[in-house]
Structures are given as structure tokens and as C-alpha cells.
């Protein structure tokens, strides 16, 4: 079986990290881009504005 080429990360608003809204995106897990934290400008429906979203760790998994 082949190794995964990307990993799932969560993007949260930079201004308010504990906001109820976030995005999930895929990020490569090898190469130069894997070492850089993502910083993307996306729409936040809570504030109804475009804001900067930053990468955070996924929450702990529960079964």
C-alpha cells in the first residue's frame, strides 16, 4: 500500500482562534511546503468578512 502524500489540517481565524467556524484543507507532508504553516485569506460567515486563517493542529480524536 502506498504512503499518503498529504495530511489534513484545520484552518482557524487568526484574530479569533476559538471561533466556531473553521476550514479543513489538505497539505503535503513532504517537500518544502510541508514545513511552512498555511496562512490563507478566506471568508468567515460569523463576521461576514474575508479574514486570514492560519493552520492549527486537529482536535483529539474520540471514538
Secondary structure, DSSP 4 states (H G I P E B T S, - for coil): -PPPSEEEEEEEESS-TT-S-EEEEEEESSSHHHHSPPEEEEEETTTTEEEEEEEEPPPPP--
